Amino acid sequence: MIQMIRDTQQTNTSLHYDAHPARDELVPSRYALKVGEIEVLVVSDGVLTLPGAMLAHNAEPAVRAAWLEENFLPPDAFDWALNAVVVKSGGRTILVDAGMGEEFPLPRAGQLPHRLEAAGIDLSTVTDVVLTHMHMDHIGGLLIDCVKEVLRPDLRIHVAAAEVEFWKAPDFSRVSMPEGFPDALRQSAKRFLKEYRSKFRTFEDECEVAPGVKVCRTGGHTPGHSVVRVASGGERLTFAGDLVFTVGFEHPEWHNGFEHDPEEAARARVRLLRELAANRELLVATHMPFPSVGHVAVDGDAFRFVPAFWDY
């Protein structure tokens, strides 16, 4: 199945992405903003093409197909953005999630290391990594040899204790993933635990990583799935990881194929979207179209995403 996805990505793209593209890429790959005095940089790791059914395996196929058509999307495949974030606060440089990496090479994913370099982010200056969860598209970038070689010996990796416990014997009984994905996810997580366990700084419900930067466990998508809350000078931003997908505003009850506890993920999604709508803070998420910066508004019994105007 992973080979099929590689073939799909090669077929669906009209641009060739070199493994080491030039710094002057035509497609935007980073977006900077400030939350009060805290610097935030959204960086694209590329895109991952998956079957359209992954958006909502509990929805009627005709309803799901209608949503894709209404959003000018093809019926059988959907490009999932892969966004990571760099946060600078209190003298610390924090990488939130690490992208796909090279373990399962895909032609339009795994772009994070060279895009960080192009943005002037030296991986040797990263003091902390926060993992929203341990799916391979969030940890793979740290498994690349050239990345591991330059990381600081005192690097701190913040991850929920429930997430670490889950991946000791992961349960895939309630997901709806393409064939091959459970084995790939197990393999990546097992390798990551072996190579980085000594650097883990686990937490139960939440912890402060740096002044104004807090990571909070939500569960649902995975037992230890977490979001990152940034607050400074009366301004706020939440990096929602995989708790929010593009379709989740209109249909927060739809179950994503990668959710290990779909009902709890839906409940956590609604709670977060209601909170963001009420306090008007900014939202960024892994799989929303880059740069995914915007606000949440209530729309009847559901929500709508209001993209922020780009600040040039």
C-alpha positions as CSV (number, residue, x, y, z in Angstrom):
1,M,0.0,0.0,0.0
2,I,2.9,2.4,0.8
3,Q,4.2,1.7,-2.7
4,M,0.8,2.6,-4.2
5,I,0.9,5.9,-2.3
6,R,4.3,6.6,-3.7
7,D,3.0,6.0,-7.2
8,T,-0.1,8.1,-6.5
9,Q,2.0,11.1,-5.4
10,Q,4.2,10.8,-8.5
11,T,1.1,10.7,-10.7
12,N,-0.8,13.6,-9.0
13,T,2.0,16.2,-8.9
14,S,2.8,18.4,-11.8
15,L,6.0,19.7,-10.3
16,H,9.2,17.6,-9.7
17,Y,10.5,17.8,-6.2
18,D,14.2,17.0,-6.0
19,A,15.4,15.3,-2.9
20,H,17.5,18.4,-2.2
21,P,15.7,21.3,-4.0
22,A,17.2,24.7,-4.3
23,R,16.5,27.3,-1.6
24,D,14.4,29.4,-4.0
25,E,11.5,27.0,-4.3
26,L,8.6,28.5,-6.1
27,V,6.1,26.8,-3.7
28,P,6.0,28.6,-0.3
29,S,7.4,26.3,2.4
30,R,7.6,28.5,5.6
31,Y,5.5,31.2,7.2
32,A,6.6,33.3,10.2
33,L,4.4,35.1,12.7
34,K,4.7,36.4,16.3
35,V,2.4,35.6,19.2
36,G,3.1,38.5,21.5
37,E,6.9,38.3,21.9
38,I,7.1,34.6,20.9
39,E,8.4,33.8,17.4
40,V,6.5,31.0,15.6
41,L,7.5,29.6,12.2
42,V,5.3,27.1,10.3
43,V,7.4,24.9,8.1
44,S,6.0,22.5,5.4
45,D,7.4,19.0,5.3
46,G,5.5,18.5,2.0
47,V,2.3,16.6,1.4
48,L,1.2,13.0,1.7
49,T,-1.4,11.7,-0.8
50,L,-3.9,9.2,0.8
51,P,-7.2,7.7,-0.3
52,G,-10.2,10.0,0.1
53,A,-11.9,7.5,2.3
54,M,-9.3,8.2,5.0
55,L,-11.1,11.5,5.7
56,A,-14.2,9.9,7.1
57,H,-14.6,6.1,7.2
58,N,-17.8,6.4,9.2
59,A,-19.5,8.7,6.6
60,E,-21.7,7.5,3.8
61,P,-19.4,7.2,0.7
62,A,-21.8,9.4,-1.3
63,V,-21.8,12.1,1.4
64,R,-18.0,12.0,1.6
65,A,-17.8,12.2,-2.2
66,A,-20.1,15.2,-2.3
67,W,-17.9,17.0,0.3
68,L,-14.8,16.3,-1.8
69,E,-16.6,17.6,-5.0
70,E,-17.9,20.7,-3.2
71,N,-14.3,21.5,-2.2
72,F,-13.0,21.0,-5.7
73,L,-11.0,17.9,-4.7
74,P,-10.6,14.6,-6.6
75,P,-12.9,11.8,-5.4
76,D,-10.3,9.1,-4.8
77,A,-7.2,10.8,-3.4
78,F,-6.6,13.7,-1.0
79,D,-3.3,15.6,-0.4
80,W,-2.6,15.9,3.4
81,A,-0.4,18.7,4.2
82,L,2.5,18.0,6.6
83,N,3.2,21.0,8.8
84,A,5.7,21.3,11.6
85,V,6.3,24.4,13.8
86,V,9.4,26.0,15.3
87,V,8.8,28.2,18.4
88,K,11.4,30.5,20.0
89,S,10.8,31.6,23.6
90,G,12.9,32.2,26.7
91,G,16.2,31.4,24.9
92,R,14.9,28.0,23.8
93,T,14.3,26.8,20.3
94,I,11.5,24.3,20.1
95,L,10.6,22.0,17.2
96,V,7.1,20.8,17.3
97,D,6.9,17.5,15.4
98,A,9.6,16.3,13.0
99,G,7.9,15.3,9.8
100,M,8.0,12.2,7.7
101,G,11.7,11.5,7.3
102,E,13.3,9.0,4.9
103,E,12.4,5.6,6.4
104,F,9.5,5.3,3.9
105,P,10.5,7.7,1.1
106,L,7.7,9.5,-0.6
107,P,8.3,12.0,-3.5
108,R,6.6,15.0,-1.9
109,A,7.1,14.4,1.8
110,G,10.2,14.4,4.0
111,Q,11.2,18.0,3.1
112,L,11.6,19.3,6.6
113,P,15.4,19.2,7.2
114,H,16.4,21.2,4.1
115,R,13.5,23.6,4.6
116,L,14.6,24.3,8.1
117,E,18.1,25.0,6.7
118,A,16.6,27.3,4.1
119,A,14.8,29.1,6.9
120,G,18.0,29.7,8.8
121,I,17.1,27.1,11.5
122,D,20.2,25.1,12.5
123,L,19.2,21.8,14.0
124,S,22.1,22.0,16.4
125,T,20.4,25.0,18.0
126,V,17.1,23.1,18.7
127,T,16.9,22.7,22.5
128,D,13.5,20.9,22.7
129,V,11.3,18.7,20.6
130,V,7.6,18.4,21.3
131,L,5.8,15.4,19.8
132,T,2.1,15.7,19.4
133,H,2.1,11.9,19.0
134,M,4.4,9.2,17.6
135,H,2.9,8.4,14.2
136,M,5.7,8.2,11.6
137,D,4.9,11.5,9.9
138,H,5.6,13.3,13.2
139,I,8.8,11.5,14.3
140,G,10.5,10.4,11.1
141,G,12.6,13.5,10.6
142,L,14.5,12.7,13.8
143,L,15.4,9.2,12.4
144,I,17.4,10.6,9.5
145,D,21.2,10.0,10.0
146,C,22.3,13.5,9.0
147,V,19.7,14.9,11.5
148,K,20.7,12.7,14.4
149,E,24.3,13.6,14.0
150,V,23.8,17.3,14.6
151,L,21.3,17.2,17.4
152,R,22.4,18.5,20.8
153,P,23.4,15.9,23.4
154,D,21.2,17.6,25.9
155,L,18.1,17.7,23.6
156,R,14.8,17.3,25.5
157,I,12.0,15.5,23.8
158,H,8.6,16.2,25.4
159,V,5.9,13.5,24.9
160,A,3.0,12.4,27.0
161,A,3.6,9.3,29.2
162,A,0.4,7.8,27.8
163,E,1.9,8.0,24.3
164,V,5.1,6.2,25.3
165,E,3.1,3.5,27.0
166,F,0.8,3.0,24.1
167,W,3.6,2.3,21.6
168,K,5.0,-0.5,23.7
169,A,2.1,-2.6,22.4
170,P,-0.1,-0.4,20.1
171,D,-3.7,-1.3,19.5
172,F,-4.9,-0.8,15.9
173,S,-8.3,-2.5,16.3
174,R,-10.3,0.7,15.7
175,V,-8.4,2.5,13.0
176,S,-9.2,2.3,9.2
177,M,-5.8,2.6,7.6
178,P,-4.6,1.4,4.2
179,E,-2.9,-1.9,4.3
180,G,0.7,-1.7,5.4
181,F,0.4,1.4,7.5
182,P,0.0,-0.3,10.9
183,D,3.2,-2.3,10.4
184,A,5.0,0.9,9.2
185,L,3.8,2.9,12.2
186,R,4.8,0.1,14.6
187,Q,8.3,-0.1,13.0
188,S,8.9,3.6,13.2
189,A,7.7,4.0,16.8
190,K,9.7,1.0,17.9
191,R,12.9,2.4,16.4
192,F,12.2,5.9,17.8
193,L,11.7,4.5,21.3
194,K,15.0,2.6,21.1
195,E,17.0,5.6,19.8
196,Y,15.6,8.5,21.8
197,R,14.1,7.1,25.0
198,S,16.9,8.6,27.1
199,K,16.0,12.1,25.9
200,F,12.3,11.8,26.8
201,R,10.8,14.2,29.2
202,T,7.3,12.7,29.8
203,F,4.3,14.3,31.3
204,E,0.9,13.2,32.4
205,D,-1.5,16.0,31.4
206,E,0.5,19.1,30.6
207,C,3.9,20.7,31.0
208,E,5.5,24.1,30.3
209,V,8.3,23.7,27.8
210,A,9.4,27.4,27.8
211,P,7.8,30.7,29.0
212,G,4.4,30.9,27.3
213,V,4.7,27.5,25.6
214,K,2.7,24.6,27.1
215,V,2.0,21.1,25.8
216,C,-1.4,19.6,26.8
217,R,-2.6,16.0,26.3
218,T,-6.0,15.6,24.6
219,G,-6.0,11.9,23.8
220,G,-8.3,10.6,21.1
221,H,-6.2,10.4,18.0
222,T,-3.7,8.4,20.1
223,P,-3.9,8.0,23.8
224,G,-1.1,10.5,24.4
225,H,-2.0,12.9,21.5
226,S,-1.2,16.5,22.6
227,V,-1.6,20.0,21.4
228,V,0.8,22.9,22.0
229,R,-0.5,26.2,23.4
230,V,1.4,29.4,22.9
231,A,0.5,32.6,24.8
232,S,2.2,36.0,25.1
233,G,1.1,39.6,25.4
234,G,-2.6,38.7,25.3
235,E,-2.2,36.8,22.1
236,R,-2.6,33.0,21.7
237,L,-2.0,30.2,19.2
238,T,-2.7,26.5,19.4
239,F,-0.9,23.9,17.3
240,A,-3.5,21.2,17.2
241,G,-1.5,18.4,15.7
242,D,-3.8,15.7,14.3
243,L,-6.8,16.6,16.3
244,V,-8.2,18.9,13.6
245,F,-8.5,18.1,9.9
246,T,-9.9,20.2,7.1
247,V,-13.1,18.3,7.0
248,G,-13.4,18.4,10.8
249,F,-14.9,21.9,10.9
250,E,-18.1,21.1,8.9
251,H,-18.1,17.5,10.1
252,P,-16.4,17.2,13.5
253,E,-18.2,13.9,14.0
254,W,-16.5,12.2,11.0
255,H,-13.8,9.7,12.0
256,N,-10.4,10.0,10.5
257,G,-8.8,6.7,9.5
258,F,-5.7,7.2,11.7
259,E,-7.7,7.8,14.9
260,H,-7.1,5.0,17.5
261,D,-10.2,6.1,19.5
262,P,-12.5,7.8,17.0
263,E,-15.3,8.8,19.4
264,E,-12.9,10.3,21.9
265,A,-11.1,12.1,19.1
266,A,-14.4,13.6,17.9
267,R,-15.2,14.8,21.5
268,A,-11.8,16.3,21.9
269,R,-12.0,18.0,18.5
270,V,-15.3,19.6,19.4
271,R,-14.0,20.8,22.8
272,L,-11.0,22.4,21.2
273,L,-12.9,24.0,18.3
274,R,-15.4,25.5,20.7
275,E,-12.7,26.9,22.9
276,L,-10.8,28.4,20.0
277,A,-14.0,30.0,18.6
278,A,-14.8,31.5,22.0
279,N,-11.3,33.0,22.7
280,R,-10.6,33.9,19.1
281,E,-7.0,32.5,19.2
282,L,-5.1,31.3,16.2
283,L,-5.1,27.7,15.0
284,V,-2.4,25.8,13.2
285,A,-2.6,22.0,12.5
286,T,-0.5,19.4,10.9
287,H,-2.7,18.3,8.0
288,M,-4.5,21.5,7.1
289,P,-3.3,23.2,3.9
290,F,-0.1,25.2,4.5
291,P,0.4,27.4,6.3
292,S,-2.9,26.5,8.1
293,V,-2.9,29.7,10.2
294,G,-6.4,31.0,10.9
295,H,-9.4,31.3,13.3
296,V,-12.3,29.1,14.2
297,A,-15.9,30.4,14.0
298,V,-19.1,28.7,15.1
299,D,-21.4,27.8,12.2
300,G,-24.7,26.4,13.5
301,D,-24.0,23.0,15.0
302,A,-20.6,22.9,13.4
303,F,-17.7,25.2,12.7
304,R,-15.8,27.0,9.9
305,F,-12.2,27.8,9.4
306,V,-11.3,31.5,8.7
307,P,-7.9,31.7,7.2
308,A,-5.7,34.5,8.4
309,F,-4.6,37.1,5.9
310,W,-1.0,36.5,4.9
311,D,1.3,39.1,6.4
312,Y,4.1,39.8,4.0
